[in-house]
Amino acid sequence: MRAIVVRKFGDPPESAEMPVPEPGAGAVQVQLEAAGVNPFDLRMATGYLEGKLPHDFPMILGVDGAGTVSAIGPGVTHFAVGDRVVGKFLVPPAGHGSFAEYSVLPENATLVRIPEQITTLAAAALPTAGVTAQDMVDAAGIRPGQKVLIVGATGGVGSFLVQLSNIAGAHVIATAGAADADQMARLGAAETVDYHLDPIEDSVRAAHPDGIDVLFDLVSPPAALADLTRLVRAGGAVFSTIGSADEPDLRSREIRGGNIESRGAATELARLLHRVADGDVVVPVEATVPLAKAPSVIGASGARGKTVLAI
């Protein structure tokens, strides 16, 4: 089967022929039709999980994937051949991911059926970015009318955060260039801040001198995030997805949150899928790329919405 692999940590991703994996007891084989691309894919390729999980090489990349159950192992009860499914294809040992024609997962992993209203391609964009956004909104405990600033709003996680924060009743302030302002408004942002014109902190403070309640930051390094946290009122919350938050400093200022890693699994993914099926959440797929061209988009900067591989 075709797959996108790295031969060792730090090697460039490449297309390769790999054996088709067979499902063992309690496992499900999925014939993949689409796979979502995330910044985490490059981090995996460069060894982010070295020492945390065992790895097999050549390591097949990709966490998010969707397709059809093509075989089941002995003892499987939750899925049947022909089910359309979506999930996170990262289980020990790492290296059997979704950037391939087939992959195998335990049936009790993060794997759920796709509602008929959702295309397989759209479903593949959801597991990492969508569930991360949902976890962040849940952790923040947003109340109607609160002011929520989203820095990095135009990317995959950010696009979902704008929508889910709006659904929670927030007044959403999204950072975006002028070209993306209309898209942010369609997704539910009440305001956009053009970070090309003035520092974000200055623009937000001028419009909201009393401060904001929640800061979701997906892109800022520690020093830049520290400046932005000055916008947050005592009792508010700050969340960074890239480890930039100084948690002791936040606590000293009575600010909740800190550095967050999504723990959402099958239950949370199913909840998000139902929101999409009901029309409450839009899946912002901005680019669809053939599997063979995956090396050109893994780790690419400046992404808007989600990039999905067609397999």
C-alpha positions in Angstrom: 0.0 0.0 0.0 1.0 3.6 -0.5 2.1 5.5 2.7 4.0 8.6 3.8 6.8 7.7 6.1 10.0 8.8 7.7 12.9 6.4 7.9 14.2 7.9 11.2 13.6 11.0 13.3 14.4 14.1 11.4 14.3 12.6 7.9 12.1 14.2 5.4 8.7 12.6 4.8 8.6 10.4 1.7 6.2 8.2 -0.2 6.8 4.5 0.2 5.3 1.1 -0.3 4.3 -0.6 3.0 2.6 -3.9 3.9 -1.1 -3.8 4.4 -1.7 -4.2 8.2 -4.0 -6.9 9.3 -6.3 -6.6 12.3 -5.6 -8.8 15.3 -8.0 -9.6 18.2 -10.1 -6.6 19.2 -8.8 -4.5 16.3 -10.3 -2.8 13.2 -8.8 -2.4 9.8 -9.8 0.9 8.1 -9.4 1.6 4.4 -8.6 5.3 4.6 -10.1 7.8 2.2 -9.0 11.0 3.8 -6.5 12.2 6.4 -6.3 15.5 8.2 -3.0 17.3 8.3 -1.9 18.9 11.6 1.2 20.7 13.0 1.7 17.7 15.2 2.6 15.5 12.2 5.9 17.4 11.8 6.6 17.2 15.5 6.1 13.5 15.4 8.5 13.1 12.5 11.2 15.1 14.3 10.9 13.0 17.5 8.5 14.8 19.8 7.3 11.5 21.3 10.7 9.8 21.5 11.1 8.3 24.9 7.3 8.7 25.5 6.1 6.0 23.2 7.7 3.1 21.4 8.1 3.7 17.6 8.2 1.5 14.6 10.2 2.5 11.5 9.7 3.2 8.7 7.2 5.4 10.6 3.9 6.0 8.9 2.8 9.6 9.8 -0.7 11.0 10.4 -3.0 11.1 13.3 -6.4 12.0 11.9 -8.1 9.7 9.4 -11.4 8.7 8.0 -12.6 5.9 5.8 -14.5 2.6 5.8 -14.0 -0.5 8.0 -12.6 -3.1 5.7 -11.9 -5.9 8.1 -12.3 -6.7 11.8 -10.4 -9.0 14.1 -11.7 -11.6 16.4 -13.8 -10.3 19.3 -14.8 -6.9 17.7 -18.3 -6.0 18.6 -18.6 -2.2 18.1 -17.9 -2.0 14.4 -18.8 -4.0 11.3 -17.3 -4.1 7.8 -18.7 -1.2 5.8 -19.0 1.2 8.6 -17.8 4.7 7.8 -15.5 5.8 10.6 -13.2 8.6 11.8 -10.5 8.5 14.4 -7.1 9.3 15.8 -4.6 6.8 14.4 -2.0 7.2 17.1 -1.6 4.2 19.4 1.5 2.4 20.7 3.7 1.6 19.0 3.6 4.9 17.0 4.3 4.7 13.3 1.1 3.2 11.9 -0.7 6.4 11.1 -3.4 7.7 8.8 -1.2 8.8 5.9 -1.7 5.5 4.2 -4.2 3.5 2.3 -4.9 1.2 5.3 -4.4 1.4 9.0 -5.4 -0.6 12.1 -6.8 0.6 15.4 -8.1 -1.2 18.5 -11.9 -0.9 18.5 -11.7 0.9 21.9 -9.4 3.6 20.6 -10.6 7.0 19.4 -12.7 5.7 16.6 -16.4 6.6 15.9 -18.9 6.2 13.2 -19.5 9.2 10.8 -23.1 10.5 10.7 -24.5 10.2 7.2 -24.8 14.0 6.9 -21.0 14.4 7.0 -18.6 13.6 4.2 -15.7 11.4 4.9 -13.3 14.2 3.8 -14.9 16.7 6.3 -14.8 14.1 9.1 -11.0 13.6 8.6 -10.4 17.3 9.5 -12.1 17.0 12.9 -10.3 14.7 15.4 -7.2 16.7 16.5 -8.1 20.4 15.7 -11.9 20.1 16.4 -11.6 18.1 19.6 -8.7 20.3 20.9 -10.9 23.4 20.4 -13.8 21.7 22.1 -11.6 20.7 25.1 -10.4 24.3 25.4 -13.9 25.8 25.4 -15.0 23.2 28.0 -11.9 24.0 30.2 -12.6 27.7 30.0 -16.2 27.4 31.1 -17.3 30.3 28.9 -20.4 32.1 30.1 -22.7 34.1 27.8 -21.4 37.6 27.2 -17.8 37.0 28.2 -15.1 38.5 26.0 -12.9 35.8 24.4 -9.7 36.7 22.5 -8.4 34.0 20.0 -4.9 34.5 18.8 -4.2 32.3 15.8 -7.9 32.2 14.9 -7.5 31.4 11.2 -5.8 28.0 11.5 -7.5 24.7 12.1 -7.9 24.8 15.9 -8.6 28.5 15.7 -11.4 28.2 13.2 -13.2 25.7 15.4 -12.5 27.8 18.5 -14.2 30.8 17.0 -17.3 28.8 16.3 -17.5 26.9 19.6 -16.9 30.1 21.6 -19.6 31.8 19.7 -22.0 28.9 20.4 -21.1 29.2 24.1 -22.4 32.8 24.0 -19.0 34.6 24.0 -18.2 37.9 22.4 -15.4 36.6 20.1 -12.4 38.7 19.2 -10.3 37.0 16.5 -6.9 37.9 15.3 -6.8 37.8 11.5 -5.4 39.7 8.5 -7.7 41.8 6.5 -8.2 39.1 3.9 -9.6 36.7 6.5 -11.8 39.1 8.4 -15.0 38.2 6.5 -14.4 34.4 7.0 -13.9 35.0 10.8 -17.2 37.0 10.9 -19.0 34.1 9.1 -17.7 31.7 11.7 -18.9 33.8 14.6 -16.3 36.4 15.5 -17.9 39.7 16.7 -14.6 41.5 16.0 -11.3 40.9 14.2 -8.0 42.4 15.1 -5.5 42.9 12.2 -2.2 42.0 13.8 -0.4 43.5 10.7 -1.5 47.0 11.7 -0.8 47.3 15.4 0.3 45.1 18.3 -2.6 42.9 19.3 -2.4 44.0 22.9 -2.7 47.7 22.0 -5.7 47.1 19.7 -7.6 45.0 22.2 -6.9 47.3 25.1 -8.1 50.3 23.1 -11.4 48.6 22.3 -11.8 46.9 25.7 -10.1 49.0 28.4 -11.7 46.9 31.1 -10.0 43.7 29.8 -11.1 40.4 28.5 -12.3 37.2 30.2 -10.6 34.4 28.2 -7.4 34.2 26.1 -6.9 31.3 23.7 -3.5 31.5 22.2 -2.3 29.0 19.6 0.8 30.7 18.2 2.6 33.1 20.6 6.0 32.3 22.1 6.3 32.8 25.9 7.3 36.5 25.9 4.5 37.5 23.5 2.0 35.5 25.4 3.1 37.1 28.7 2.3 40.5 27.2 -1.1 39.4 26.1 -2.0 37.9 29.5 -2.1 41.5 30.8 -5.4 41.9 29.0 -7.0 39.2 31.1 -9.0 40.2 34.2 -8.4 38.4 37.5 -10.7 35.4 37.6 -10.3 34.9 33.9 -8.5 32.2 31.9 -5.5 31.8 29.6 -4.8 28.7 27.5 -1.7 28.0 25.3 -1.5 25.0 23.0 2.2 25.3 22.4 3.5 25.4 26.0 4.0 29.1 26.3 2.1 29.9 29.5 3.9 30.7 32.7 1.5 28.9 35.0 2.9 30.1 38.3 2.6 33.7 37.1 -1.0 33.2 36.0 -1.9 31.7 39.4 -0.3 34.7 41.2 -2.7 36.9 39.3 -5.8 34.7 39.9 -5.9 33.6 36.3 -7.0 30.0 35.5 -5.7 27.7 32.8 -2.2 27.5 31.4 -0.7 25.0 29.0 -3.2 22.5 27.6 -3.0 19.3 25.7 -6.2 17.8 24.3 -7.3 14.6 26.1 -10.5 14.3 24.1 -11.3 10.8 22.9 -14.2 8.9 21.3 -16.9 10.5 23.4 -15.7 14.1 22.7 -15.2 13.3 18.9 -18.8 11.9 18.7 -20.2 15.0 20.4 -18.4 17.2 17.9 -19.6 15.2 14.9 -23.2 15.6 16.1 -22.7 19.3 16.2 -21.4 19.3 12.7 -24.3 17.0 11.6 -26.8 19.4 13.1 -25.3 22.3 11.2 -24.0 24.1 14.3 -20.3 23.8 13.4 -18.8 24.1 9.9 -15.7 22.2 9.0 -13.3 24.7 7.4 -11.5 22.5 4.9 -9.4 25.0 2.9 -7.2 22.6 0.8 -7.5 19.0 -0.4 -4.2 17.5 -1.5 -3.4 14.0 -3.0 -1.6 11.6 -0.6 1.4 11.6 -2.9 1.9 15.4 -2.3 1.7 15.1 1.5 5.4 15.8 2.0 4.8 19.3 0.6 2.2 20.2 3.1 3.4 18.5 6.3 4.7 21.3 8.5 3.7 24.1 6.0 3.3 27.5 7.6 0.5 30.0 7.2 -2.3 27.4 6.9 -5.9 28.7 6.7 -8.5 26.3 8.0 -7.7 22.6 7.5 -5.7 20.8 4.9 -6.9 17.3 4.1 -5.2 14.5 2.2 -7.3 12.6 -0.4 -6.2 9.0 -0.4 
